[in-house]
Structures are given as structure tokens and as C-alpha cells.
Amino acid sequence: MSNNIEALNYDPADPDKMKLPAKVSCGDCRHIHRCKAIFGHTESDTYCDWSPSRFVAQETK
């Protein structure tokens, strides 16, 4: 079991929950290659085309 606590992606100004967490971009997400192919995203984008956001941080090596 992990003690990591992730902040919820909740912003009343973003009811569809498509904004990424603060200080991260699509380039930090595990799914960047898929989203580049499907949606044309770039690594610097800060919103997710999946609603709610499916952002998953890449694992550090």
C-alpha cells in the first residue's frame, strides 16, 4: 500500500476536469504518445482531451 496522496483535479472553473494538475504538462503524462497520435497534443499542453482528465505521471527511473 502506498502513502502517496494525489490532489484531486477539481477546479470550479473547469467543470469537465480537463486541466492538468499544477506545474505539469502533457509531456509528463504516461499517455503522451497516444494523445499526440489521436489529438495532436504536444508535450507543452496543459489540458487533457479526455474528460475527466486521464493524466497519469510517468514513472521515474
N, C-alpha and C positions, 0 to 999 in steps of 0.2 A: 504494500500500500504506500502511496506517495503522499507526502505532506505539502506538495505544491498546490497553491491556491491560485486559480486564474481569475482575473477580473471579468465580470460579466460584460458582454458587449451590449450595453444599454445606454442609449442617448435619446432623450425625448424628441430631439430634432431629427433623429434618424429612425423612424418607427419600423422600417423594414430591416434594421440591423445589418446594414451593408458596409458601414465604415469599419476599418480595421482598428485594432487596439492602438493606443497612442504610441508613437515613435517606432512603428513597424510599417513595412510596405509589402507589396506582393512578392518582392524578391526574397522576403524572409519566410514565405509560406512553402510548405511541403508540396503544394499543388501548382506551383508557378508554371511548370511545363505544360500541364493540361490547360490552364487558363490562357496561356499565351496562344495555344493552338485553337481553342474554342472561341475565346472572346477577344483575342488580340491584345491582351494586357501586356504591360511592361513591368519590369522589376520595381519601378518607382511609383506605381499606382498605390493609392491608399484606400481604395474601396473594393468591395467584392461583388461580383455579379451574381453570386448565389445568395438567396435570401431565405433564412438568415445566413450571415457570413459563415463560410466553412474554413476560415483561416485556421491552419494548424502549423505551429512553428516547426521549422526544420530542426532535426536533431543535431546537436553539436558533436563533433568528432573528437 
